[in-house]
Amino acid sequence: MASPSLSVPYALLPSLQQTHLIDDDDDPITVDRSIFSLSEKKLYEWKNILKGHVGAWCIGSSHGWIVLLDQNGVPFLLNSSSSTTINVPPIPLSFLHPVTYSYFTEYLRKTFIVKAILMCCASPSSYILAIIYGSNYKIAYCNSATWVELSHDKQSYCDIVFSNNYLYALTQDGFVEVWNICGQIPKRLILLTPTVEANYEEEKSYLEDNFSRNLYLVVCRRNLTGDKIYWEFCE
């Protein structure tokens, strides 16, 4: 592949040489991928990106690292420029309950994890990987050695993002949680409650100290019947 800068977003696509639309785990051609440059609007062929990891399934990317699941459903990190890999501990069986590992590997591997992000550039001994997972959209993170679940049993999440070493989590109900997960015990620092006003154009101000110095926008959209609201983080 050519050497465009990795400082701008890229889309990871099937290989240009791949003629079928369904990604076959046993097809050796899946070691190749194409990279779509959003700024240049061009496709670049990336040869052997998945060499040694045939059938790996991408679940996210952050800071130049691609987060993948191998054929057994075990996560690992792949550096997009150096091809360095970092092994991540397997997903705990308690996260998969009530299904077994074999059922997860065969039927759920490509749908179980909804989103995966890294806090910062990773190293084998230091990284924090956060995920939204499962049919109930829970949150968990791995701090290089151990998986920790953050979610309450009755709470579901639709988006997560890292900023200034804090994890921002957006619940399905529109609440914003801010977590400090850098210590030994995770701690929720802030819970912001959504406000429903009769005038949807009315602005509501919050104390500046409740937010990071970066600007974040929560976007809501109603469907045609007006009975559901979908939320997401935007930077």
C-alpha positions as CSV (number, residue, x, y, z in Angstrom):
1,M,0.0,0.0,0.0
2,A,1.1,3.6,-0.5
3,S,2.1,5.5,2.7
4,P,-0.5,8.1,3.4
5,S,-0.5,9.6,6.9
6,L,-2.4,7.7,9.5
7,S,-3.4,10.9,11.3
8,V,-6.7,11.1,9.6
9,P,-9.6,8.5,9.6
10,Y,-9.4,5.5,7.3
11,A,-12.0,2.8,6.5
12,L,-10.9,-0.8,6.6
13,L,-12.5,-2.6,3.7
14,P,-12.3,-6.0,2.0
15,S,-9.5,-6.5,-0.5
16,L,-9.9,-5.0,-3.9
17,Q,-9.1,-8.4,-5.3
18,Q,-11.8,-10.1,-3.3
19,T,-14.7,-10.8,-5.6
20,H,-17.2,-12.2,-3.2
21,L,-19.1,-10.0,-0.7
22,I,-19.2,-12.5,2.2
23,D,-16.0,-12.7,4.2
24,D,-15.1,-16.4,4.5
25,D,-13.1,-17.2,7.6
26,D,-11.4,-20.1,5.7
27,D,-10.5,-18.0,2.6
28,P,-6.8,-17.1,2.6
29,I,-7.5,-14.0,0.6
30,T,-8.8,-12.4,3.8
31,V,-5.2,-11.7,4.8
32,D,-5.4,-8.7,2.4
33,R,-7.5,-5.6,3.0
34,S,-8.1,-2.2,1.3
35,I,-7.8,1.1,3.1
36,F,-10.1,3.9,2.1
37,S,-8.6,7.4,2.6
38,L,-11.4,9.8,3.6
39,S,-9.4,12.9,2.8
40,E,-8.2,11.6,-0.6
41,K,-11.3,9.6,-1.4
42,K,-9.0,6.8,-2.6
43,L,-8.6,3.1,-2.0
44,Y,-5.2,1.6,-1.2
45,E,-4.4,-2.1,-1.2
46,W,-2.8,-3.3,2.1
47,K,-1.1,-6.6,1.5
48,N,-0.9,-9.2,4.2
49,I,-2.3,-7.0,6.9
50,L,-3.9,-10.1,8.5
51,K,-1.0,-12.5,7.8
52,G,-1.0,-15.0,10.6
53,H,-4.5,-13.9,11.6
54,V,-6.7,-15.3,8.8
55,G,-10.4,-14.9,9.7
56,A,-9.8,-12.2,12.3
57,W,-12.8,-9.9,12.8
58,C,-12.4,-6.2,13.3
59,I,-14.3,-4.7,16.2
60,G,-12.8,-1.2,16.5
61,S,-9.7,1.0,16.1
62,S,-7.9,3.7,18.1
63,H,-4.6,5.6,18.0
64,G,-3.3,3.6,15.0
65,W,-4.2,0.2,16.5
66,I,-6.9,-2.1,15.1
67,V,-8.9,-4.2,17.7
68,L,-9.7,-7.7,16.4
69,L,-11.1,-11.0,17.5
70,D,-9.3,-14.1,16.3
71,Q,-11.1,-17.2,15.1
72,N,-11.5,-18.3,18.7
73,G,-13.0,-15.0,19.8
74,V,-9.9,-13.9,21.7
75,P,-9.2,-10.1,21.3
76,F,-5.8,-8.7,20.2
77,L,-4.4,-5.4,19.0
78,L,-2.7,-4.9,15.6
79,N,-0.6,-1.9,14.9
80,S,-1.6,-0.5,11.5
81,S,1.9,0.7,10.6
82,S,4.3,-1.8,12.2
83,S,2.1,-4.9,12.2
84,T,3.0,-5.4,15.9
85,T,0.4,-7.4,17.8
86,I,-0.6,-7.2,21.5
87,N,-2.4,-10.1,23.0
88,V,-5.5,-9.2,25.2
89,P,-6.9,-11.6,27.8
90,P,-9.9,-13.6,26.7
91,I,-13.4,-12.3,27.3
92,P,-14.5,-13.7,30.7
93,L,-17.0,-16.5,30.6
94,S,-19.2,-14.4,33.0
95,F,-19.6,-11.8,30.2
96,L,-20.9,-14.5,27.9
97,H,-23.4,-16.0,30.3
98,P,-25.6,-18.0,29.7
99,V,-23.9,-19.1,26.4
100,T,-20.7,-21.1,26.2
101,Y,-17.4,-20.2,24.6
102,S,-18.0,-22.6,21.7
103,Y,-21.5,-21.1,21.0
104,F,-19.9,-17.6,21.2
105,T,-17.1,-18.5,18.8
106,E,-19.4,-20.1,16.3
107,Y,-22.5,-17.8,16.3
108,L,-21.8,-14.6,18.2
109,R,-18.2,-13.6,17.5
110,K,-19.0,-11.0,14.8
111,T,-21.9,-9.4,16.7
112,F,-21.2,-9.7,20.4
113,I,-18.9,-6.6,20.7
114,V,-20.7,-3.5,19.5
115,K,-17.8,-1.1,19.9
116,A,-14.1,-1.2,21.1
117,I,-11.8,1.8,21.8
118,L,-8.4,2.4,23.4
119,M,-7.7,5.1,25.9
120,C,-4.3,6.0,24.2
121,C,-1.5,4.5,22.2
122,A,-0.9,1.0,23.5
123,S,2.1,-1.0,24.6
124,P,2.2,-4.7,25.7
125,S,2.4,-3.8,29.4
126,S,0.1,-0.7,29.4
127,Y,-3.2,-0.2,27.7
128,I,-6.9,0.3,28.5
129,L,-9.4,-1.2,26.1
130,A,-13.1,-0.4,26.6
131,I,-16.0,-2.2,24.9
132,I,-19.7,-2.2,24.6
133,Y,-20.9,-5.8,24.4
134,G,-23.7,-8.3,24.6
135,S,-27.4,-8.1,23.8
136,N,-27.9,-5.7,26.8
137,Y,-25.2,-3.3,25.6
138,K,-23.1,-3.4,28.8
139,I,-19.6,-1.7,29.3
140,A,-16.4,-3.4,30.3
141,Y,-12.7,-2.6,30.1
142,C,-9.4,-4.4,30.2
143,N,-6.4,-2.8,32.0
144,S,-3.7,-4.9,30.3
145,A,-4.4,-7.8,32.6
146,T,-7.9,-8.0,33.9
147,W,-11.4,-7.4,32.5
148,V,-13.7,-5.3,34.7
149,E,-17.4,-4.7,34.1
150,L,-18.8,-1.2,34.7
151,S,-22.4,-1.6,33.7
152,H,-25.3,-1.9,36.1
153,D,-27.5,-4.9,35.3
154,K,-30.5,-2.7,34.4
155,Q,-28.5,-0.1,32.4
156,S,-27.7,-0.2,28.7
157,Y,-25.3,2.0,26.7
158,C,-25.2,3.2,23.1
159,D,-21.8,4.9,22.9
160,I,-18.5,5.4,24.7
161,V,-15.5,7.7,24.1
162,F,-12.3,8.5,25.9
163,S,-11.2,12.1,26.7
164,N,-8.4,13.3,29.0
165,N,-8.1,9.8,30.5
166,Y,-11.8,9.6,31.4
167,L,-14.4,7.3,29.9
168,Y,-17.6,9.0,28.8
169,A,-20.5,6.6,28.5
170,L,-23.9,7.5,26.9
171,T,-26.8,5.4,28.2
172,Q,-29.8,4.4,26.2
173,D,-31.9,6.8,28.3
174,G,-29.7,9.8,27.4
175,F,-27.7,10.0,30.6
176,V,-24.0,10.8,30.4
177,E,-21.7,9.0,32.8
178,V,-18.0,10.0,33.4
179,W,-15.8,7.3,34.7
180,N,-12.3,7.3,36.1
181,I,-10.9,3.8,35.3
182,C,-7.2,4.5,35.7
183,G,-7.1,3.5,39.4
184,Q,-7.4,0.1,41.0
185,I,-11.2,0.6,41.5
186,P,-13.3,2.3,38.8
187,K,-15.2,5.3,40.0
188,R,-18.1,7.2,38.4
189,L,-17.4,10.9,38.8
190,I,-20.3,12.6,37.1
191,L,-23.8,11.6,36.0
192,L,-25.5,14.1,33.7
193,T,-29.3,13.9,33.4
194,P,-31.1,14.7,30.2
195,T,-33.7,17.5,30.3
196,V,-36.8,17.4,28.3
197,E,-38.2,20.8,27.5
198,A,-41.3,21.9,25.7
199,N,-39.2,24.1,23.6
200,Y,-36.6,21.9,21.9
201,E,-34.5,24.8,20.8
202,E,-34.0,26.1,24.3
203,E,-30.4,25.8,25.5
204,K,-29.4,24.6,28.9
205,S,-26.1,25.6,30.4
206,Y,-24.0,23.5,32.8
207,L,-21.0,24.3,35.0
208,E,-17.8,24.4,33.0
209,D,-16.1,22.2,35.5
210,N,-18.4,19.3,34.6
211,F,-16.8,18.9,31.2
212,S,-13.4,18.5,29.7
213,R,-11.9,21.4,27.7
214,N,-12.9,19.6,24.5
215,L,-16.4,20.2,23.0
216,Y,-18.7,17.3,22.8
217,L,-22.2,17.2,21.1
218,V,-25.0,14.8,21.9
219,V,-27.3,14.5,18.9
220,C,-30.8,13.2,19.2
221,R,-33.0,12.0,16.3
222,R,-36.7,10.9,16.3
223,N,-38.1,8.3,14.0
224,L,-41.1,9.0,11.8
225,T,-43.6,7.9,14.5
226,G,-41.9,10.1,17.1
227,D,-41.8,7.5,19.8
228,K,-38.0,6.8,19.9
229,I,-34.9,8.8,20.4
230,Y,-31.5,7.7,19.3
231,W,-28.3,9.2,20.8
232,E,-24.7,9.3,19.8
233,F,-21.4,11.0,20.7
234,C,-19.9,13.5,18.2
235,E,-16.6,15.3,18.5
